[in-house]
Structures are given as C-alpha cells and as structure tokens.
C-alpha cells in the first residue's frame, strides 16, 4: 500500500505579531536552528505541537477568565468582532469528498493512499494545521481522520466514525474552498470541535435504546445523565416554554436543535468576553463558565488564535 505522508510543520510559517497588548516582531535569526527562532519575544514555543503561542498566564479559574477576557479585547481591537460569522440556519446540500487522511497526532502527520499532486497535499496539510494550531492537541486526541470535500454550502463538519471501530474515532471535514475571512474559519473550527466535546463516548451512550436511556434522547442517541448536554438540556430545554427569540440564541443556526445550540453557544463563549446582561442567551454563555476545564480551554484557544491570526 502506498502512503503519501505530509508533514504539517511550522517551518513554512512566519509569525511576527500578537495582540494589541503584546505586539512584537521577532529579530531575524541566521542560521535558523529550530522553530523557536520564529517566535516573537512575547510568545512561547510549544514544542510538542510545533507552534508559537502567547503565554497562558492562568493559574486558577478566575485568572483564566480574566486572561481570556483580555485576549478577546486585544484581538477585537486588532481584528474586529470574532463572532460576526456565527452561522445562519441553512439546509446542507450534497458534498463530494476529495481526499481522506489518517492523522498521526504524535508527529502531526497526515497519511493518505490517494495519489494527489504535491501542491494539493500541501494545501490540505495547511488546512489541517489551521485547525490543529487553534485547538490544543490534548483536547483533540480522538480526531484521527481528516477529509477535504467540495460543497456549495457546508464549510466544515465533524462526525463520529463507526462506534464499534475503537481506533477510528472522529473525522473532521473541511471544504476545499475555505472562507477568506479568518474569523469565519475560527468560529467554524471552534464550533465543530465543540461537537466532539459534547458527543464523546463519555457523554453519549451510543448503544442504549430510548427505553434504556437514563439521560435524555436526542437525534436518535442517548445523552448520558450528567453529561454536558444533559446539564444544558436541564437548564434551558426541560421546560415546555422554550422561547425561540434572539434573546435566547446566539445565532439562527443555534435554533436548529440542542446540539447546534450547544456548539454555537460554546463558540460564542470562547470568542467573547464574560456576559453581563441577564437574557437567556447570556445565561447559556455563562453555563460554560461553570466548568473550569472549559475556562482554561477558552484561554488556551485564544492565546493560540493571537498568533494564528497573524498568518492568515
């Protein structure tokens, strides 16, 4: 079997800026001995992932919240709103898969049996690396397949492979014609990643029948009792008077179902500051602040976004 291996590396990317607060330009280094030379003085090199990012600077829940809020403010000054591209409710049309890759997370390699031009392979590797740069590796270990597709209306999707195949977990798919607006890519990637967060094996019982389900039944699967979606359902959906208004949802697409509401709201949680108003939609955003692991993840994504955005 012939494999075409694409190494996804930061060697071809030059990082020169951060946020309004921490703007800096690295001094050129010659010869360049390693990727650290590309990091600005205010950045740190994450060797395992081969990227530069701003320091996390959070040691507890409150400091992580404050760090995330400051990063959002700084990025907004430089790039404008990070959430203008949240989704509208559109009916997904057919798509054509161009290439599928196995993802080797230990080396950040994409492996394919398909004979494609090197330029295409390089392009697909860059698409994966955009996602991998934003989402910490430790949070995406179960995304081990990547596909590139063509579609007139779908930017990206993510789905669980056959649950009976233990080694084949999740597949991330990205449209070959990516959006030109970096913030749209960022919102889309965070949205798709949140589906993995809420629909992993420890969150969903894919083998339980509706009668056996101890949590709640949604879209043909059993959401486990105590899962993130179960808590989200209990707080915002268990009553019969769910209001489908702009004060209850962050976007039109969030109204499609609870899974999309969770994903859209998660993206808004990551890319905006802590909400101060008292609308239902603000309560939904604050929901995620109840989980310290999400608060730290938010700050981690944002510190990566600060360097990733300079390459777009």
HELIX and SHEET records of a PDB file:
HELIX    1   1 UNK A   10  UNK A   12  5                                   3    
HELIX    2   2 UNK A   35  UNK A   38  5                                   4    
HELIX    3   3 UNK A   61  UNK A   79  1                                  19    
HELIX    4   4 UNK A  118  UNK A  134  1                                  17    
HELIX    5   5 UNK A  137  UNK A  139  5                                   3    
HELIX    6   6 UNK A  182  UNK A  199  1                                  18    
HELIX    7   7 UNK A  228  UNK A  236  1                                   9    
HELIX    8   8 UNK A  253  UNK A  255  5                                   3    
HELIX    9   9 UNK A  258  UNK A  271  1                                  14    
HELIX   10  10 UNK A  280  UNK A  287  1                                   8    
HELIX   11  11 UNK A  288  UNK A  290  5                                   3    
HELIX   12  12 UNK A  292  UNK A  308  1                                  17    
HELIX   13  13 UNK A  309  UNK A  311  5                                   3    
SHEET    1   A 6 UNK A   4  UNK A   7  0                                        
SHEET    2   A 6 UNK A 109  UNK A 112 -1                                        
SHEET    3   A 6 UNK A  95  UNK A 104 -1                                        
SHEET    4   A 6 UNK A 143  UNK A 151 -1                                        
SHEET    5   A 6 UNK A 170  UNK A 175  1                                        
SHEET    6   A 6 UNK A 156  UNK A 160 -1                                        
SHEET    1   B 2 UNK A  43  UNK A  46  0                                        
SHEET    2   B 2 UNK A  51  UNK A  54 -1                                        
SHEET    1   C 3 UNK A 204  UNK A 205  0                                        
SHEET    2   C 3 UNK A 221  UNK A 223 -1                                        
SHEET    3   C 3 UNK A 216  UNK A 218 -1                                        
END                                                                             
